Amino acid sequence: MIEAIDLTKRYGAKTAVDGLSFTVRPGVVTGFLGPNGAGKSTTMRMIVGLDAPTTGAVTVDGTRYRELPAPLHRVGALLEARSIHPGRSAFNHLLALAQTHGITRARVDEVIELVGLQPVARKRAGTFSLGMGQRLGIASALLGDPDTLVLDEPVNGLDPEGIHWIRTLLRRLASEGRTIFVSSHLMSEMALTADHLIVVGRGRVLADCSTADFIAQAAPAVVRVRSPHAARLSEALRAEGVTIGSDEPGVLEIAGLTTDVIGERAAAAGVTLHELSTRHASLEDAFMELTRDSVEYEAVA
Ligand SMILES: Nc1ncnc2c1ncn2[C@@H]1O[C@H](COP(=O)(O)OP(=O)(O)OP(=O)(O)O)[C@@H](O)[C@H]1O
């Protein structure tokens, strides 16, 4: 479990993280979202002791990272700036890390297999593609078999097969009871991977809830109706005070009523329906809606 209490980081006059308080629970994948510069990387760096908070604190299982007796066994991290010697093979990189932490050679073989790097394990890491480098970073994070994983943009550079692989891996690790905290810019991917979301903007928490609730609250679903008698139905529904939009002739987009109610009203008014479907907003819609005022570097139209 990761707990941040009033976590704040200032760089001179710049406040990167501004009084963040949140809990990342075990057993689920928690996504960490926010526009560029929102403070995600800084927060993750503080979790693993690479940056010290200006005020406040963040702990893993109740202990600050620097005070953990065997940190590699407790927290695995994949952060943006990695230090992998380009002349070293993946195997030797992992072995060196293992040897300084009392981890066996068998575990090195195990994580290489787990991330699918067997065919290139003896090749120099300097020749690796971005995707292979990500897999090596994930192997390093998993080496100590930690209960908590902190991953900053782990799907960065991965192809669709790699993205699918990491989604499956993260969900499996969470189902084993581990705490998984992962940032990503790929909204569609986060919608599929994360059960819970912590959304930040300008260093503050904007939302902390389940992915489903986040989408439902920030951008509610609308019901799409197609009918040769759209105008008649629209008139019947307006009496109920609902919002009705329309992008094309014969089509209504109705917010605030379920398909059941609309179907019943249509039947009562003798209106024929050719389509009656719920259109759920995407995580991207919800994210844009929520973070609109928190985007730091907005494009000028
Ligand atoms: N070492 C530093 N010195 C000064 N400012 C910094 C430093 N590190 C981060 N910042 C600033 O703090 C803010 C938060 O940065 P951070 O990298 O944590 O955001 P982020 O949410 O990870 O962004 P991105 O999605 O672009 O990676 C940014 O405005 C950034 O410019």
Ligand as a Chemical Component Dictionary entry (heavy atoms), coordinates in Angstrom:
data_LIG
# 
_chem_comp.id                   LIG 
_chem_comp.type                 NON-POLYMER 
_chem_comp.pdbx_formal_charge   0 
_chem_comp.three_letter_code    LIG 
# 
loop_
_chem_comp_atom.comp_id 
_chem_comp_atom.atom_id 
_chem_comp_atom.alt_atom_id 
_chem_comp_atom.type_symbol 
_chem_comp_atom.charge 
_chem_comp_atom.model_Cartn_x 
_chem_comp_atom.model_Cartn_y 
_chem_comp_atom.model_Cartn_z 
_chem_comp_atom.pdbx_ordinal 
LIG N1  N1  N 0 14.153 19.063 -11.311 1  
LIG C1  C1  C 0 13.211 19.980 -11.600 2  
LIG N2  N2  N 0 13.493 21.293 -11.526 3  
LIG C2  C2  C 0 12.545 22.233 -11.796 4  
LIG N3  N3  N 0 11.273 21.964 -12.170 5  
LIG C3  C3  C 0 10.937 20.664 -12.252 6  
LIG C4  C4  C 0 11.873 19.606 -11.987 7  
LIG N4  N4  N 0 11.243 18.423 -12.155 8  
LIG C5  C5  C 0 9.977  18.721 -12.529 9  
LIG N5  N5  N 0 9.795  20.056 -12.592 10 
LIG C6  C6  C 0 8.540  20.761 -12.934 11 
LIG O1  O1  O 0 7.524  20.269 -12.096 12 
LIG C7  C7  C 0 6.309  20.097 -12.811 13 
LIG C8  C8  C 0 5.843  18.654 -12.699 14 
LIG O2  O2  O 0 6.698  17.816 -13.482 15 
LIG P1  P1  P 0 6.513  16.240 -13.624 16 
LIG O3  O3  O 0 7.594  15.752 -14.523 17 
LIG O4  O4  O 0 6.406  15.623 -12.292 18 
LIG O5  O5  O 0 5.108  16.160 -14.360 19 
LIG P2  P2  P 0 4.437  14.922 -15.095 20 
LIG O6  O6  O 0 3.019  14.940 -14.649 21 
LIG O7  O7  O 0 5.219  13.693 -14.873 22 
LIG O8  O8  O 0 4.519  15.376 -16.600 23 
LIG P3  P3  P 0 4.693  14.499 -17.945 24 
LIG O9  O9  O 0 3.371  13.870 -18.178 25 
LIG O10 O10 O 0 5.009  15.563 -18.956 26 
LIG O11 O11 O 0 5.807  13.541 -17.708 27 
LIG C9  C9  C 0 6.585  20.550 -14.248 28 
LIG O12 O12 O 0 6.166  21.879 -14.399 29 
LIG C10 C10 C 0 8.091  20.453 -14.354 30 
LIG O13 O13 O 0 8.590  21.370 -15.286 31 
# 
loop_
_chem_comp_bond.comp_id 
_chem_comp_bond.atom_id_1 
_chem_comp_bond.atom_id_2 
_chem_comp_bond.value_order 
_chem_comp_bond.pdbx_ordinal 
LIG N1  C1  SING 1  
LIG C1  N2  SING 2  
LIG C1  C4  DOUB 3  
LIG N2  C2  DOUB 4  
LIG C2  N3  SING 5  
LIG N3  C3  DOUB 6  
LIG C3  C4  SING 7  
LIG C3  N5  SING 8  
LIG C4  N4  SING 9  
LIG N4  C5  DOUB 10 
LIG C5  N5  SING 11 
LIG N5  C6  SING 12 
LIG C6  O1  SING 13 
LIG C6  C10 SING 14 
LIG O1  C7  SING 15 
LIG C7  C8  SING 16 
LIG C7  C9  SING 17 
LIG C8  O2  SING 18 
LIG O2  P1  SING 19 
LIG P1  O3  DOUB 20 
LIG P1  O4  SING 21 
LIG P1  O5  SING 22 
LIG O5  P2  SING 23 
LIG P2  O6  DOUB 24 
LIG P2  O7  SING 25 
LIG P2  O8  SING 26 
LIG O8  P3  SING 27 
LIG P3  O9  DOUB 28 
LIG P3  O10 SING 29 
LIG P3  O11 SING 30 
LIG C9  O12 SING 31 
LIG C9  C10 SING 32 
LIG C10 O13 SING 33 
# 
